[in-house]
Amino acid sequence: MLESEGIVVADEGIGGWFITKHVNGPGRRYRNRAEGFSGCLVVTKQRIFCNTYWKRQINISVDDPKISALHVTLPKAETLSIAFESSVFRENWAGVIEYRFNTERARLFHDTLISIGARGSAPEPPQRPGDL
C-alpha cells in the first residue's frame, strides 16, 4: 500500500521511545511516562505513517493542515523526535505526546517533515492550574 504512494523516506524495525507529558484523555492519565517500542516510520508523497508493535500510531495526510502541529527535532544525531499536543488529534485529550525514533535516517526524516509543514521546535508544555 505505502509503496504505491511513492515512498520518500522509510525505516522499519527501528527502536524508540513513546513519551507522554501530562496527558489526560477519556479513561487515561499519563504523567511523564516513557515506554520503549519497535516499529516503522514512513513518509510517502501522500502521508506520514508510524506503526509500533503493529499498532498504527501516526497516519496523517501530507495535505492535512494538522501537519503544522507536529514538532520535529534531532535530540541526537541519530534520534528523531516527533512531538505534538494530543488535543490537536484527539477530542477530549490534552498533553504532549512524543515519539523518539533511533534511526540513521533521522536527519533525512527531519528535513522531509519540515519541508511538508512540520515545525522544527519542541511543543510548549501544557498549562496547568497553579503553573501561572
C-alpha positions as CSV (number, residue, x, y, z in Angstrom):
1,M,0.0,0.0,0.0
2,L,2.6,2.6,1.0
3,E,4.9,1.7,-1.9
4,S,2.1,2.8,-4.3
5,E,2.1,6.2,-2.7
6,G,5.7,6.9,-3.5
7,I,8.0,6.4,-0.5
8,V,10.1,9.5,0.2
9,V,11.9,8.1,3.3
10,A,11.3,5.0,5.4
11,D,12.9,2.9,8.1
12,E,11.5,-0.2,9.7
13,G,12.5,-2.4,12.6
14,I,13.6,0.7,14.5
15,G,13.6,1.2,18.2
16,G,12.4,4.2,20.1
17,W,10.5,5.7,22.9
18,F,6.9,6.7,23.4
19,I,6.9,9.6,25.9
20,T,3.9,11.4,27.5
21,K,4.0,14.6,29.4
22,H,0.9,15.4,31.5
23,V,-1.5,13.6,29.1
24,N,-5.2,13.2,30.0
25,G,-7.9,11.6,27.9
26,P,-11.1,9.7,28.4
27,G,-10.2,7.0,30.9
28,R,-6.5,7.7,30.6
29,R,-4.0,9.7,32.7
30,Y,-0.3,9.6,32.0
31,R,2.4,11.7,33.8
32,N,5.9,11.7,32.4
33,R,5.5,8.1,31.1
34,A,8.2,6.5,28.8
35,E,7.8,3.2,27.1
36,G,10.2,1.6,24.6
37,F,8.9,0.3,21.2
38,S,9.9,-1.3,17.9
39,G,8.3,-0.1,14.7
40,C,8.4,1.7,11.5
41,L,8.3,5.3,10.3
42,V,7.4,6.1,6.6
43,V,6.9,9.4,4.8
44,T,5.3,9.0,1.3
45,K,4.2,11.6,-1.1
46,Q,0.7,11.3,0.5
47,R,1.1,10.6,4.2
48,I,3.2,10.3,7.3
49,F,2.8,6.8,8.8
50,C,4.1,5.2,12.0
51,N,3.4,1.7,13.5
52,T,4.7,0.5,16.8
53,Y,4.3,-3.2,17.7
54,W,1.8,-3.5,14.7
55,K,-0.4,-0.7,16.0
56,R,-0.9,2.4,14.0
57,Q,0.2,5.5,15.9
58,I,0.5,8.2,13.2
59,N,-1.4,8.3,9.9
60,I,-1.6,11.9,8.6
61,S,-2.1,13.1,5.1
62,V,0.6,15.5,3.9
63,D,-2.2,17.8,2.9
64,D,-3.7,17.9,6.4
65,P,-3.2,21.3,8.0
66,K,-2.6,19.5,11.3
67,I,0.9,18.7,10.0
68,S,1.9,22.1,11.3
69,A,1.1,20.8,14.8
70,L,4.0,18.2,14.6
71,H,7.2,19.4,16.2
72,V,10.3,17.6,14.9
73,T,13.7,17.9,16.4
74,L,17.0,16.0,16.5
75,P,17.9,15.5,20.2
76,K,21.0,13.4,18.9
77,A,22.5,12.8,15.5
78,E,20.6,9.6,15.0
79,T,17.5,10.3,17.0
80,L,14.3,11.9,15.6
81,S,11.7,13.3,17.9
82,I,8.1,13.9,16.7
83,A,6.0,15.6,19.4
84,F,2.5,17.1,19.4
85,E,-0.2,18.4,21.6
86,S,-2.7,15.5,21.8
87,S,-5.8,17.7,21.7
88,V,-5.0,18.6,18.1
89,F,-5.6,15.0,17.0
90,R,-8.0,13.6,19.6
91,E,-11.1,15.2,21.1
92,N,-11.1,15.4,24.9
93,W,-7.4,14.8,25.2
94,A,-4.7,17.2,26.5
95,G,-0.9,17.0,27.0
96,V,2.2,16.4,24.9
97,I,2.9,13.0,23.2
98,E,6.3,12.4,21.8
99,Y,7.8,9.6,19.7
100,R,11.6,9.3,19.6
101,F,13.0,7.1,16.8
102,N,16.5,5.8,16.8
103,T,17.4,5.8,13.1
104,E,20.4,6.6,10.9
105,R,17.9,8.4,8.7
106,A,16.9,10.9,11.5
107,R,18.2,14.0,9.5
108,L,16.5,12.9,6.3
109,F,13.2,12.4,8.2
110,H,13.6,15.7,9.9
111,D,14.3,17.7,6.7
112,T,11.5,15.9,4.8
113,L,8.9,16.6,7.6
114,I,10.0,20.2,7.8
115,S,9.6,20.6,4.0
116,I,6.0,19.4,4.2
117,G,5.0,21.7,7.0
118,A,6.1,20.3,10.4
119,R,7.7,22.7,12.9
120,G,11.3,22.5,13.8
121,S,10.8,23.1,17.5
122,A,9.6,21.4,20.7
123,P,5.9,22.0,21.7
124,E,5.1,24.1,24.7
125,P,4.2,22.1,27.8
126,P,0.5,22.2,28.7
127,Q,-0.6,24.9,31.1
128,R,-1.9,23.5,34.4
129,P,-3.7,25.4,37.2
130,G,-1.1,26.7,39.5
131,D,1.6,27.0,36.9
132,L,0.9,30.6,36.3
